[in-house]
């Protein structure tokens, strides 16, 4: 269990010999990986420091460690991490554009752990809509795949109706994206929505797509896949 003294040490700073400025003590942050449970220490300062590294550090290796440590904090705090989700989500989503697979994978792991432990990732719904609307194809693809994983395992009454209405036109647009991977990922997200709200309701919502048999067929493939993979099965 990590104590308050450890948190103070981890969130401390050390001098950057090249620039003379202060840099977060990244090496000590690795103490948090792995961690089973965290004490009641205040983690706001540490999370803010990790978030800044994720947002601004040009060193992908350092950003990757920050993502891993955020994952550890989430696992340790569990539901208490929910309050941090809205402020952290944009930084994680933006990293989906990175070309280095290991950094993106660690961000995936962090997001998935947040979803699994807090069950309140829709607290960041505004940031989800903003991120999924960005032009970068990597962000679009990974956000669509995130939505598939996120929506796949929830019950209909857990899906915010306003969010599904906001996502629908964006995902429909993604089905016509020049990037084939974005098109397929959007079908996955739509398939998860179909699993969540039901085939009949989904087809009514997908009114702009129902005439395209190829797209509907692919969406229904993901619908069946979502049912098979769901925690409910």
Secondary structure, DSSP 4 states (H G I P E B T S, - for coil): -B-HHHHHHHT-EEE-TTTSSEEE-HHHHGGGSS-S-B-S---HHHHHHHHHHHHH---HHHHHHHHHHHHHHHHHHGGGGHHHHHHHHHHHHHGGG-S-HHHHHHHHHHHHHHHHHHS-GGGGHHHHHHHHTSS-HHHHHHHHHHHHHHHHTS-GGGS-HHHHHHHHHHHHHHTT-SSHHHHHHHHHHHHHHHHHH-HHHHHHHTTTTTT-HHHHHHHHHHHHHHHHHSTT-
